[in-house]
């Protein structure tokens, strides 16, 4: 799995699978954020699938779907709340939307 750290405690990547969550946990992540709307592309795990796997591992999970670079104040606050829990991993199709929302949460 390839991902990019934006800070020591926040990283982004393209779509992940359920099987990759254990590796994230082993690397110290405590929370996972999905910035993809469900059914954006066929054959990808749903946010519910990722959430169920996170729950089983004791990882926090937030689904903050973004269509393009569009977000609102609630999205920013939801990301801030997740980041307050500790080391956070966010994903979308390419990692770009997750990076955009992270940038907004820094203000």
N, CA, C and O atoms as a GROMACS GRO file, in nm:
protein
  428
    1UNK      N    1   0.085  -0.117   0.000
    1UNK     CA    2   0.000   0.000   0.000
    1UNK      C    3   0.090   0.124   0.000
    1UNK      O    4   0.187   0.132   0.074
    2UNK      N    5   0.054   0.217  -0.084
    2UNK     CA    6   0.130   0.341  -0.096
    2UNK      C    7   0.046   0.456  -0.039
    2UNK      O    8  -0.070   0.472  -0.075
    3UNK      N    9   0.106   0.536   0.048
    3UNK     CA   10   0.038   0.654   0.099
    3UNK      C   11   0.138   0.765   0.125
    3UNK      O   12   0.259   0.743   0.126
    4UNK      N   13   0.085   0.885   0.146
    4UNK     CA   14   0.168   1.003   0.164
    4UNK      C   15   0.138   1.066   0.299
    4UNK      O   16   0.022   1.095   0.331
    5UNK      N   17   0.242   1.088   0.378
    5UNK     CA   18   0.225   1.161   0.504
    5UNK      C   19   0.221   1.310   0.475
    5UNK      O   20   0.309   1.363   0.407
    6UNK      N   21   0.118   1.377   0.526
    6UNK     CA   22   0.113   1.524   0.519
    6UNK      C   23   0.174   1.584   0.645
    6UNK      O   24   0.229   1.694   0.642
    7UNK      N   25   0.163   1.510   0.755
    7UNK     CA   26   0.231   1.542   0.881
    7UNK      C   27   0.270   1.408   0.943
    7UNK      O   28   0.242   1.303   0.887
    8UNK      N   29   0.335   1.412   1.058
    8UNK     CA   30   0.370   1.287   1.126
    8UNK      C   31   0.247   1.209   1.169
    8UNK      O   32   0.254   1.088   1.191
    9UNK      N   33   0.133   1.279   1.181
    9UNK     CA   34   0.014   1.212   1.234
    9UNK      C   35  -0.104   1.212   1.137
    9UNK      O   36  -0.217   1.183   1.177
   10UNK      N   37  -0.080   1.242   1.009
   10UNK     CA   38  -0.189   1.241   0.911
   10UNK      C   39  -0.134   1.199   0.775
   10UNK      O   40  -0.036   1.255   0.725
   11UNK      N   41  -0.200   1.098   0.716
   11UNK     CA   42  -0.157   1.048   0.585
   11UNK      C   43  -0.278   1.030   0.495
   11UNK      O   44  -0.391   1.013   0.543
   12UNK      N   45  -0.254   1.033   0.364
   12UNK     CA   46  -0.360   1.017   0.265
   12UNK      C   47  -0.317   0.914   0.161
   12UNK      O   48  -0.198   0.888   0.141
   13UNK      N   49  -0.419   0.857   0.095
   13UNK     CA   50  -0.389   0.759  -0.010
   13UNK      C   51  -0.510   0.744  -0.101
   13UNK      O   52  -0.618   0.796  -0.074
   14UNK      N   53  -0.488   0.671  -0.210
   14UNK     CA   54  -0.601   0.626  -0.291
   14UNK      C   55  -0.679   0.519  -0.214
   14UNK      O   56  -0.643   0.483  -0.102
   15UNK      N   57  -0.786   0.471  -0.274
   15UNK     CA   58  -0.873   0.368  -0.215
   15UNK      C   59  -0.794   0.257  -0.146
   15UNK      O   60  -0.692   0.211  -0.198
   16UNK      N   61  -0.841   0.216  -0.030
   16UNK     CA   62  -0.781   0.104   0.041
   16UNK      C   63  -0.878  -0.014   0.042
   16UNK      O   64  -0.994  -0.001   0.004
   17UNK      N   65  -0.827  -0.127   0.086
   17UNK     CA   66  -0.911  -0.246   0.102
   17UNK      C   67  -0.921  -0.280   0.251
   17UNK      O   68  -0.844  -0.231   0.333
   18UNK      N   69  -1.016  -0.365   0.282
   18UNK     CA   70  -1.032  -0.412   0.420
   18UNK      C   71  -0.904  -0.479   0.467
   18UNK      O   72  -0.864  -0.462   0.583
   19UNK      N   73  -0.839  -0.554   0.381
   19UNK     CA   74  -0.718  -0.628   0.418
   19UNK      C   75  -0.601  -0.537   0.455
   19UNK      O   76  -0.508  -0.582   0.521
   20UNK      N   77  -0.604  -0.412   0.415
   20UNK     CA   78  -0.493  -0.320   0.443
   20UNK      C   79  -0.507  -0.251   0.580
   20UNK      O   80  -0.413  -0.186   0.626
   21UNK      N   81  -0.621  -0.266   0.643
   21UNK     CA   82  -0.644  -0.195   0.769
   21UNK      C   83  -0.551  -0.242   0.881
   21UNK      O   84  -0.506  -0.161   0.962
   22UNK      N   85  -0.523  -0.370   0.887
   22UNK     CA   86  -0.433  -0.422   0.992
   22UNK      C   87  -0.295  -0.357   0.979
   22UNK      O   88  -0.233  -0.323   1.080
   23UNK      N   89  -0.247  -0.340   0.857
   23UNK     CA   90  -0.118  -0.275   0.835
   23UNK      C   91  -0.121  -0.130   0.885
   23UNK      O   92  -0.025  -0.083   0.945
   24UNK      N   93  -0.231  -0.061   0.860
   24UNK     CA   94  -0.242   0.076   0.909
   24UNK      C   95  -0.238   0.079   1.062
   24UNK      O   96  -0.170   0.163   1.122
   25UNK      N   97  -0.310  -0.013   1.122
   25UNK     CA   98  -0.308  -0.020   1.268
   25UNK      C   99  -0.167  -0.050   1.319
   25UNK      O  100  -0.121   0.010   1.417
   26UNK      N  101  -0.098  -0.142   1.254
   26UNK     CA  102   0.038  -0.176   1.293
   26UNK      C  103   0.133  -0.058   1.281
   26UNK      O  104   0.235  -0.052   1.351
   27UNK      N  105   0.100   0.037   1.194
   27UNK     CA  106   0.183   0.157   1.176
   27UNK      C  107   0.140   0.272   1.268
   27UNK      O  108   0.191   0.383   1.257
   28UNK      N  109   0.048   0.243   1.359
   28UNK     CA  110   0.012   0.340   1.462
   28UNK      C  111  -0.109   0.426   1.433
   28UNK      O  112  -0.142   0.514   1.512
   29UNK      N  113  -0.176   0.402   1.322
   29UNK     CA  114  -0.297   0.480   1.294
   29UNK      C  115  -0.409   0.437   1.389
   29UNK      O  116  -0.426   0.318   1.415
   30UNK      N  117  -0.484   0.534   1.438
   30UNK     CA  118  -0.596   0.504   1.528
   30UNK      C  119  -0.730   0.538   1.463
   30UNK      O  120  -0.835   0.496   1.512
   31UNK      N  121  -0.727   0.612   1.352
   31UNK     CA  122  -0.850   0.651   1.283
   31UNK      C  123  -0.836   0.646   1.133
   31UNK      O  124  -0.728   0.672   1.078
   32UNK      N  125  -0.947   0.614   1.067
   32UNK     CA  126  -0.954   0.605   0.921
   32UNK      C  127  -1.070   0.691   0.874
   32UNK      O  128  -1.179   0.686   0.930
   33UNK      N  129  -1.045   0.771   0.771
   33UNK     CA  130  -1.147   0.858   0.713
   33UNK      C  131  -1.165   0.822   0.566
   33UNK      O  132  -1.068   0.817   0.490
   34UNK      N  133  -1.289   0.798   0.528
   34UNK     CA  134  -1.322   0.774   0.387
   34UNK      C  135  -1.382   0.901   0.329
   34UNK      O  136  -1.485   0.949   0.376
   35UNK      N  137  -1.317   0.956   0.228
   35UNK     CA  138  -1.368   1.076   0.162
   35UNK      C  139  -1.434   1.045   0.028
   35UNK      O  140  -1.461   1.136  -0.051
   36UNK      N  141  -1.460   0.918   0.001
   36UNK     CA  142  -1.526   0.876  -0.124
   36UNK      C  143  -1.674   0.854  -0.100
   36UNK      O  144  -1.713   0.794   0.001
   37UNK      N  145  -1.757   0.901  -0.190
   37UNK     CA  146  -1.898   0.860  -0.185
   37UNK      C  147  -1.906   0.712  -0.224
   37UNK      O  148  -1.831   0.666  -0.310
   38UNK      N  149  -1.997   0.639  -0.163
   38UNK     CA  150  -2.019   0.500  -0.204
   38UNK      C  151  -2.062   0.496  -0.350
   38UNK      O  152  -2.126   0.588  -0.400
   39UNK      N  153  -2.027   0.387  -0.415
   39UNK     CA  154  -2.064   0.362  -0.555
   39UNK      C  155  -2.000   0.461  -0.654
   39UNK      O  156  -2.050   0.478  -0.765
   40UNK      N  157  -1.893   0.525  -0.615
   40UNK     CA  158  -1.824   0.616  -0.706
   40UNK      C  159  -1.766   0.538  -0.824
   40UNK      O  160  -1.766   0.586  -0.938
   41UNK      N  161  -1.717   0.419  -0.796
   41UNK     CA  162  -1.668   0.327  -0.900
   41UNK      C  163  -1.713   0.188  -0.860
   41UNK      O  164  -1.712   0.154  -0.742
   42UNK      N  165  -1.751   0.106  -0.957
   42UNK     CA  166  -1.797  -0.030  -0.923
   42UNK      C  167  -1.684  -0.117  -0.868
   42UNK      O  168  -1.567  -0.103  -0.906
   43UNK      N  169  -1.723  -0.208  -0.779
   43UNK     CA  170  -1.629  -0.306  -0.728
   43UNK      C  171  -1.544  -0.264  -0.611
   43UNK      O  172  -1.460  -0.342  -0.564
   44UNK      N  173  -1.562  -0.143  -0.561
   44UNK     CA  174  -1.482  -0.096  -0.448
   44UNK      C  175  -1.555  -0.123  -0.317
   44UNK      O  176  -1.678  -0.127  -0.315
   45UNK      N  177  -1.481  -0.142  -0.208
   45UNK     CA  178  -1.549  -0.163  -0.080
   45UNK      C  179  -1.628  -0.038  -0.040
   45UNK      O  180  -1.585   0.075  -0.064
   46UNK      N  181  -1.743  -0.062   0.019
   46UNK     CA  182  -1.826   0.051   0.064
   46UNK      C  183  -1.769   0.106   0.195
   46UNK      O  184  -1.686   0.043   0.261
   47UNK      N  185  -1.814   0.225   0.230
   47UNK     CA  186  -1.775   0.283   0.358
   47UNK      C  187  -1.819   0.192   0.472
   47UNK      O  188  -1.748   0.179   0.572
   48UNK      N  189  -1.936   0.129   0.459
   48UNK     CA  190  -1.984   0.037   0.563
   48UNK      C  191  -1.891  -0.083   0.578
   48UNK      O  192  -1.868  -0.130   0.690
   49UNK      N  193  -1.838  -0.134   0.466
   49UNK     CA  194  -1.744  -0.246   0.473
   49UNK      C  195  -1.617  -0.205   0.548
   49UNK      O  196  -1.568  -0.279   0.634
   50UNK      N  197  -1.565  -0.088   0.514
   50UNK     CA  198  -1.443  -0.041   0.581
   50UNK      C  199  -1.472  -0.013   0.728
   50UNK      O  200  -1.390  -0.045   0.814
   51UNK      N  201  -1.587   0.046   0.757
   51UNK     CA  202  -1.624   0.075   0.897
   51UNK      C  203  -1.633  -0.053   0.979
   51UNK      O  204  -1.582  -0.058   1.091
   52UNK      N  205  -1.697  -0.155   0.925
   52UNK     CA  206  -1.711  -0.282   0.998
   52UNK      C  207  -1.574  -0.341   1.029
   52UNK      O  208  -1.552  -0.391   1.139
   53UNK      N  209  -1.484  -0.335   0.934
   53UNK     CA  210  -1.348  -0.386   0.957
   53UNK      C  211  -1.274  -0.300   1.059
   53UNK      O  212  -1.201  -0.352   1.143
   54UNK      N  213  -1.292  -0.168   1.052
   54UNK     CA  214  -1.231  -0.079   1.151
   54UNK      C  215  -1.285  -0.110   1.290
   54UNK      O  216  -1.209  -0.119   1.386
   55UNK      N  217  -1.416  -0.128   1.300
   55UNK     CA  218  -1.477  -0.160   1.429
   55UNK      C  219  -1.417  -0.287   1.488
   55UNK      O  220  -1.388  -0.294   1.607
   56UNK      N  221  -1.398  -0.388   1.403
   56UNK     CA  222  -1.342  -0.516   1.448
   56UNK      C  223  -1.199  -0.500   1.499
   56UNK      O  224  -1.156  -0.575   1.587
   57UNK      N  225  -1.127  -0.404   1.445
   57UNK     CA  226  -0.988  -0.381   1.486
   57UNK      C  227  -0.975  -0.276   1.596
   57UNK      O  228  -0.866  -0.256   1.650
   58UNK      N  229  -1.085  -0.210   1.630
   58UNK     CA  230  -1.080  -0.104   1.730
   58UNK      C  231  -1.030   0.029   1.675
   58UNK      O  232  -0.984   0.114   1.752
   59UNK      N  233  -1.038   0.047   1.543
   59UNK     CA  234  -1.001   0.173   1.480
   59UNK      C  235  -1.123   0.264   1.470
   59UNK      O  236  -1.233   0.218   1.441
   60UNK      N  237  -1.104   0.392   1.495
   60UNK     CA  238  -1.212   0.489   1.474
   60UNK      C  239  -1.233   0.505   1.323
   60UNK      O  240  -1.139   0.489   1.245
   61UNK      N  241  -1.354   0.536   1.283
   61UNK     CA  242  -1.386   0.551   1.140
   61UNK      C  243  -1.481   0.668   1.121
   61UNK      O  244  -1.573   0.688   1.201
   62UNK      N  245  -1.459   0.744   1.015
   62UNK     CA  246  -1.552   0.852   0.977
   62UNK      C  247  -1.570   0.848   0.826
   62UNK      O  248  -1.474   0.837   0.750
   63UNK      N  249  -1.694   0.859   0.783
   63UNK     CA  250  -1.724   0.869   0.640
   63UNK      C  251  -1.761   1.014   0.612
   63UNK      O  252  -1.866   1.061   0.655
   64UNK      N  253  -1.674   1.083   0.541
   64UNK     CA  254  -1.693   1.224   0.506
   64UNK      C  255  -1.685   1.232   0.354
   64UNK      O  256  -1.584   1.277   0.300
   65UNK      N  257  -1.789   1.188   0.284
   65UNK     CA  258  -1.782   1.182   0.138
   65UNK      C  259  -1.775   1.321   0.075
   65UNK      O  260  -1.847   1.413   0.115
   66UNK      N  261  -1.688   1.334  -0.023
   66UNK     CA  262  -1.672   1.460  -0.096
   66UNK      C  263  -1.691   1.432  -0.244
   66UNK      O  264  -1.640   1.332  -0.296
   67UNK      N  265  -1.762   1.517  -0.311
   67UNK     CA  266  -1.774   1.510  -0.457
   67UNK      C  267  -1.686   1.622  -0.512
   67UNK      O  268  -1.721   1.740  -0.506
   68UNK      N  269  -1.572   1.582  -0.564
   68UNK     CA  270  -1.475   1.682  -0.608
   68UNK      C  271  -1.418   1.753  -0.487
   68UNK      O  272  -1.417   1.697  -0.377
   69UNK      N  273  -1.370   1.875  -0.505
   69UNK     CA  274  -1.306   1.947  -0.395
   69UNK      C  275  -1.406   2.022  -0.306
   69UNK      O  276  -1.369   2.119  -0.239
   70UNK      N  277  -1.531   1.979  -0.307
   70UNK     CA  278  -1.636   2.051  -0.234
   70UNK      C  279  -1.651   1.994  -0.093
   70UNK      O  280  -1.666   1.873  -0.075
   71UNK      N  281  -1.647   2.081   0.006
   71UNK     CA  282  -1.666   2.042   0.146
   71UNK      C  283  -1.739   2.154   0.217
   71UNK      O  284  -1.756   2.263   0.162
   72UNK      N  285  -1.784   2.127   0.339
   72UNK     CA  286  -1.853   2.230   0.418
   72UNK      C  287  -1.796   2.232   0.560
   72UNK      O  288  -1.707   2.154   0.593
   73UNK      N  289  -1.848   2.320   0.642
   73UNK     CA  290  -1.797   2.334   0.779
   73UNK      C  291  -1.813   2.206   0.860
   73UNK      O  292  -1.727   2.173   0.942
   74UNK      N  293  -1.923   2.132   0.838
   74UNK     CA  294  -1.943   2.006   0.909
   74UNK      C  295  -1.836   1.905   0.871
   74UNK      O  296  -1.789   1.830   0.957
   75UNK      N  297  -1.797   1.901   0.744
   75UNK     CA  298  -1.692   1.810   0.699
   75UNK      C  299  -1.559   1.844   0.767
   75UNK      O  300  -1.488   1.755   0.813
   76UNK      N  301  -1.528   1.972   0.772
   76UNK     CA  302  -1.404   2.016   0.837
   76UNK      C  303  -1.404   1.976   0.984
   76UNK      O  304  -1.305   1.924   1.034
   77UNK      N  305  -1.515   1.999   1.052
   77UNK     CA  306  -1.522   1.965   1.194
   77UNK      C  307  -1.513   1.815   1.216
   77UNK      O  308  -1.448   1.770   1.311
   78UNK      N  309  -1.576   1.737   1.130
   78UNK     CA  310  -1.569   1.591   1.142
   78UNK      C  311  -1.424   1.543   1.127
   78UNK      O  312  -1.381   1.453   1.199
   79UNK      N  313  -1.350   1.602   1.034
   79UNK     CA  314  -1.209   1.565   1.019
   79UNK      C  315  -1.129   1.609   1.140
   79UNK      O  316  -1.044   1.534   1.189
   80UNK      N  317  -1.152   1.728   1.190
   80UNK     CA  318  -1.081   1.775   1.309
   80UNK      C  319  -1.108   1.682   1.428
   80UNK      O  320  -1.018   1.650   1.504
   81UNK      N  321  -1.234   1.640   1.442
   81UNK     CA  322  -1.269   1.549   1.552
   81UNK      C  323  -1.193   1.418   1.540
   81UNK      O  324  -1.145   1.364   1.640
   82UNK      N  325  -1.181   1.366   1.419
   82UNK     CA  326  -1.107   1.242   1.399
   82UNK      C  327  -0.959   1.263   1.429
   82UNK      O  328  -0.897   1.181   1.496
   83UNK      N  329  -0.902   1.372   1.380
   83UNK     CA  330  -0.759   1.398   1.403
   83UNK      C  331  -0.729   1.416   1.551
   83UNK      O  332  -0.618   1.388   1.596
   84UNK      N  333  -0.826   1.464   1.628
   84UNK     CA  334  -0.806   1.482   1.772
   84UNK      C  335  -0.788   1.348   1.844
   84UNK      O  336  -0.735   1.344   1.955
   85UNK      N  337  -0.831   1.240   1.782
   85UNK     CA  338  -0.818   1.107   1.842
   85UNK      C  339  -0.676   1.053   1.832
   85UNK      O  340  -0.636   0.966   1.909
   86UNK      N  341  -0.598   1.106   1.736
   86UNK     CA  342  -0.461   1.059   1.716
   86UNK      C  343  -0.428   1.044   1.569
   86UNK      O  344  -0.490   1.106   1.483
   87UNK      N  345  -0.330   0.961   1.542
   87UNK     CA  346  -0.278   0.941   1.406
   87UNK      C  347  -0.391   0.895   1.313
   87UNK      O  348  -0.456   0.793   1.337
   88UNK      N  349  -0.411   0.972   1.206
   88UNK     CA  350  -0.527   0.953   1.119
   88UNK      C  351  -0.485   0.927   0.975
   88UNK      O  352  -0.389   0.986   0.924
   89UNK      N  353  -0.558   0.836   0.911
   89UNK     CA  354  -0.536   0.798   0.772
   89UNK      C  355  -0.664   0.829   0.694
   89UNK      O  356  -0.772   0.787   0.734
   90UNK      N  357  -0.652   0.902   0.583
   90UNK     CA  358  -0.768   0.937   0.502
   90UNK      C  359  -0.746   0.891   0.358
   90UNK      O  360  -0.634   0.894   0.308
   91UNK      N  361  -0.855   0.848   0.294
   91UNK     CA  362  -0.843   0.803   0.155
   91UNK      C  363  -0.960   0.851   0.071
   91UNK      O  364  -1.069   0.881   0.122
   92UNK      N  365  -0.934   0.857  -0.058
   92UNK     CA  366  -1.035   0.887  -0.160
   92UNK      C  367  -0.988   0.819  -0.289
   92UNK      O  368  -0.913   0.722  -0.281
   93UNK      N  369  -1.028   0.866  -0.403
   93UNK     CA  370  -0.984   0.800  -0.527
   93UNK      C  371  -0.834   0.811  -0.548
   93UNK      O  372  -0.768   0.714  -0.586
   94UNK      N  373  -0.779   0.931  -0.524
   94UNK     CA  374  -0.636   0.952  -0.548
   94UNK      C  375  -0.561   1.004  -0.426
   94UNK      O  376  -0.438   1.004  -0.425
   95UNK      N  377  -0.632   1.046  -0.323
   95UNK     CA  378  -0.572   1.112  -0.207
   95UNK      C  379  -0.588   1.263  -0.212
   95UNK      O  380  -0.565   1.331  -0.112
   96UNK      N  381  -0.627   1.316  -0.328
   96UNK     CA  382  -0.638   1.461  -0.346
   96UNK      C  383  -0.750   1.523  -0.260
   96UNK      O  384  -0.726   1.622  -0.192
   97UNK      N  385  -0.869   1.465  -0.264
   97UNK     CA  386  -0.979   1.521  -0.184
   97UNK      C  387  -0.946   1.517  -0.036
   97UNK      O  388  -0.976   1.611   0.038
   98UNK      N  389  -0.884   1.408   0.007
   98UNK     CA  390  -0.844   1.398   0.148
   98UNK      C  391  -0.743   1.507   0.184
   98UNK      O  392  -0.749   1.564   0.292
   99UNK      N  393  -0.651   1.535   0.093
   99UNK     CA  394  -0.552   1.642   0.115
   99UNK      C  395  -0.619   1.778   0.120
   99UNK      O  396  -0.583   1.862   0.202
  100UNK      N  397  -0.717   1.800   0.034
  100UNK     CA  398  -0.789   1.929   0.031
  100UNK      C  399  -0.863   1.951   0.162
  100UNK      O  400  -0.858   2.060   0.218
  101UNK      N  401  -0.931   1.848   0.210
  101UNK     CA  402  -1.006   1.863   0.336
  101UNK      C  403  -0.910   1.882   0.453
  101UNK      O  404  -0.938   1.962   0.542
  102UNK      N  405  -0.798   1.812   0.454
  102UNK     CA  406  -0.698   1.832   0.558
  102UNK      C  407  -0.649   1.976   0.559
  102UNK      O  408  -0.638   2.038   0.664
  103UNK      N  409  -0.620   2.028   0.440
  103UNK     CA  410  -0.574   2.168   0.429
  103UNK      C  411  -0.678   2.263   0.489
  103UNK      O  412  -0.642   2.356   0.562
  104UNK      N  413  -0.804   2.240   0.459
  104UNK     CA  414  -0.912   2.326   0.512
  104UNK      C  415  -0.920   2.315   0.664
  104UNK      O  416  -0.950   2.413   0.732
  105UNK      N  417  -0.893   2.198   0.717
  105UNK     CA  418  -0.900   2.177   0.862
  105UNK      C  419  -0.785   2.245   0.937
  105UNK      O  420  -0.791   2.257   1.059
  106UNK      N  421  -0.682   2.288   0.865
  106UNK     CA  422  -0.568   2.355   0.927
  106UNK      C  423  -0.595   2.502   0.956
  106UNK      O  424  -0.521   2.565   1.032
  107UNK      N  425  -0.700   2.556   0.897
  107UNK     CA  426  -0.728   2.700   0.915
  107UNK      C  427  -0.803   2.727   1.042
  107UNK      O  428  -0.834   2.842   1.072
   0.00000   0.00000   0.00000
